[in-house]
Amino acid sequence: FLATKSGELTDATVWSGGLAPSGNFSLSIPAGITITISGGTLSLQMLRCDVYGTLALGSGSATFTFAFPPTIIVRSSGKLLDQTSSNVFLFPSNSIIAVLSGGGFGAKGTALKIVQGGVAGASFTLTSATGPFTCGMLPDGSIETYDSVTAIAINSGDFTAAGTFLGGFAPSADICSGGCGIEVISGVTLSTAGLNGALNFDITSITVATGATFQLGTPGASTGFKFSSAVTLSISGHMSFVGSGGYIRLPPGSDFNITAGGAFSSAISVSIEIFDLLTGLAIGPLQTLGTLISGGTFTLSVSASGSATTAGTA
């Protein structure tokens, strides 16, 4: 549903098709338009809302509750406005709010709480009114927050599949135009096979939790894997290179960190190649990872000029 003028969510004249949202729906609120959801509860199933204008929630109520988990993306110049008297939003698990650079809340101080079985659980209070920011309500009842636009992998699957990520909030060139982080939670395997050997949009960090696995490359492919922007890889779980050849290619400004308890593995001996983003040419010697790093820590840091320093057990 596309809003064409400001008004209440339930006002049919607000929407381009002349019908008010019903059933399972997604919304887009253009810049300059305010959509208001008055009262204390949204009982409709809003799957996703892209806010370029303003989404105002909870007028006339102490708190505002989402009956179904939403994915709310506040775009640059967009705003999520808290009109509740107690400054409290209540969400079920599997909800996510992502505020992109240039987007924001009406003010800081709103408490974002997760509700399970009618009981309020984990909570986070906004300390800033501006993005970038992400708040995810995980299936286990916990809340994760980031001072970045972050996609959270909660199901094993491919990097390109919406179903892999909390709320279907998958990374893309559009969402990540100002940079994105990726978080892989415990028990999840995130594959990059669908990227066909290259990550061509701005992922600034990939964090792999203890008990999680990050699979880099495409099985059977000999072309390796290229990161097209500087990235920090933080591996507390397991990272595996699944290609049959090629290098892991990192641009200047990147970091690769394996923490104590983390591991790297590959069926073939693999190296990291530092390359120039403008020319595509290699900078300096290869950095050999081999087939296994475990039982310790490893760090590779690439300076802005492309020089690499390593420490640890590789």
URZIUR-V540034 format. One record per backbone hydrogen bond with DSSP energy under -0.5 kcal/mol. NH is the residue of the N-H (numbers start at 1). CO is the residue of the C=O. E is the energy in kcal/mol with one decimal. If there is no record, write none. Layout:
# URZIUR-V540034
((NH;CO;E) (NH;CO;E))
This chain:
# URZIUR-V540034
((3;1;-0.5) (3;28;-2.2) (4;14;-3.2) (5;14;-0.9) (7;34;-2.1) (9;36;-2.3) (11;8;-1.7) (12;10;-0.8) (14;11;-1.7) (15;12;-1.1) (16;2;-2.4) (18;15;-1.8) (21;9;-0.6) (25;23;-0.6) (25;45;-2.0) (27;48;-2.6) (28;1;-2.1) (29;50;-2.7) (30;28;-0.6) (33;30;-1.6) (35;33;-0.5) (35;54;-2.7) (36;7;-2.3) (36;34;-0.5) (37;56;-2.9) (38;36;-0.6) (39;59;-2.5) (42;65;-2.7) (43;41;-0.7) (45;23;-0.9) (46;44;-1.3) (47;25;-2.8) (47;45;-0.9) (48;25;-0.8) (49;71;-2.5) (50;27;-2.5) (51;49;-0.7) (51;73;-3.1) (52;29;-2.7) (52;50;-0.8) (53;29;-1.5) (54;33;-2.6) (55;79;-2.4) (56;35;-2.8) (56;54;-0.5) (57;81;-2.7) (58;37;-2.1) (60;83;-0.6) (61;58;-2.0) (64;88;-2.0) (65;40;-2.6) (66;90;-2.6) (67;42;-2.3) (67;65;-0.6) (71;47;-1.1) (72;70;-0.5) (72;96;-2.6) (73;49;-2.8) (73;71;-0.5) (74;72;-0.6) (74;98;-2.8) (75;51;-2.4) (75;73;-0.8) (77;102;-1.7) (78;75;-2.6) (79;53;-1.9) (80;104;-2.1) (81;55;-2.9) (81;79;-0.6) (82;80;-0.5) (83;57;-2.8) (83;81;-0.7) (85;61;-2.1) (86;62;-2.0) (89;111;-2.9) (90;64;-3.2) (91;113;-3.0) (94;137;-3.1) (95;92;-0.7) (96;70;-2.2) (97;135;-2.4) (98;72;-2.8) (99;133;-3.6) (100;74;-2.9) (100;98;-0.6) (103;100;-2.6) (104;78;-1.2) (105;129;-2.8) (106;80;-1.9) (109;126;-1.7) (111;87;-2.7) (112;110;-0.5) (112;124;-3.6) (113;89;-2.8) (113;111;-0.6) (114;122;-2.5) (115;91;-3.1) (116;119;-2.5) (119;116;-1.6) (121;114;-3.7) (122;141;-0.7) (124;112;-2.1) (126;110;-2.8) (126;124;-0.5) (131;103;-2.6) (132;99;-0.7) (133;99;-2.1) (134;146;-2.2) (135;97;-2.6) (136;144;-3.1) (137;95;-2.8) (138;136;-0.8) (138;142;-2.2) (141;138;-2.1) (144;136;-2.5) (146;134;-2.3) (148;146;-0.7) (150;148;-0.8) (151;181;-2.4) (153;151;-0.6) (153;183;-3.2) (154;152;-0.7) (154;164;-1.8) (155;164;-2.0) (157;189;-2.0) (159;191;-2.5) (161;158;-1.5) (162;160;-0.5) (164;161;-1.5) (165;162;-1.6) (166;152;-2.9) (168;165;-2.4) (169;166;-1.8) (170;168;-1.7) (176;172;-2.7) (177;174;-1.2) (179;176;-1.8) (180;202;-1.4) (181;149;-2.8) (182;205;-1.9) (183;151;-2.5) (184;207;-2.9) (185;153;-1.8) (185;183;-0.6) (187;211;-1.7) (188;185;-1.6) (190;188;-0.5) (190;213;-2.8) (191;157;-2.8) (191;189;-0.6) (192;215;-1.1) (195;192;-1.9) (196;193;-1.6) (197;192;-0.5) (198;195;-1.1) (199;226;-2.9) (200;198;-0.8) (203;201;-1.4) (204;180;-2.6) (204;202;-0.6) (205;180;-1.1) (206;232;-2.5) (207;182;-3.0) (208;206;-0.5) (208;234;-2.9) (209;184;-2.5) (209;207;-0.6) (212;209;-2.3) (213;188;-2.6) (214;238;-2.7) (215;190;-2.9) (215;213;-0.5) (216;214;-0.6) (216;240;-3.4) (220;242;-0.7) (221;218;-2.4) (224;245;-1.0) (225;247;-2.6) (226;197;-2.2) (227;249;-2.4) (228;199;-2.2) (228;226;-0.6) (232;204;-1.8) (233;231;-0.6) (233;255;-3.0) (234;206;-2.7) (234;232;-0.6) (235;233;-0.6) (235;257;-3.4) (236;208;-2.7) (236;234;-0.7) (237;208;-1.1) (238;212;-2.4) (239;263;-2.4) (240;214;-2.4) (241;265;-2.5) (242;216;-2.6) (242;240;-0.6) (243;216;-0.6) (244;221;-2.7) (245;221;-1.0) (248;271;-2.3) (249;225;-3.4) (249;247;-0.7) (250;248;-0.6) (250;273;-2.2) (252;275;-0.6) (253;302;-0.8) (253;303;-0.9) (254;251;-1.1) (255;231;-2.4) (256;300;-2.7) (257;233;-3.5) (258;298;-3.3) (259;235;-2.2) (259;257;-0.6) (262;259;-2.5) (263;237;-1.9) (264;293;-2.4) (265;239;-1.9) (266;291;-2.1) (267;241;-0.7) (270;290;-1.9) (272;287;-3.3) (273;248;-2.4) (274;272;-0.5) (275;250;-1.8) (276;281;-3.0) (280;276;-2.7) (283;274;-3.3) (284;282;-0.5) (287;272;-2.7) (288;286;-0.6) (289;270;-2.3) (290;270;-1.6) (293;264;-2.7) (298;258;-2.1) (299;311;-2.9) (300;256;-2.4) (301;309;-2.7) (302;254;-2.8) (303;301;-0.5) (303;307;-2.9) (306;303;-1.2) (309;301;-2.3) (311;299;-2.0) (313;297;-2.2))
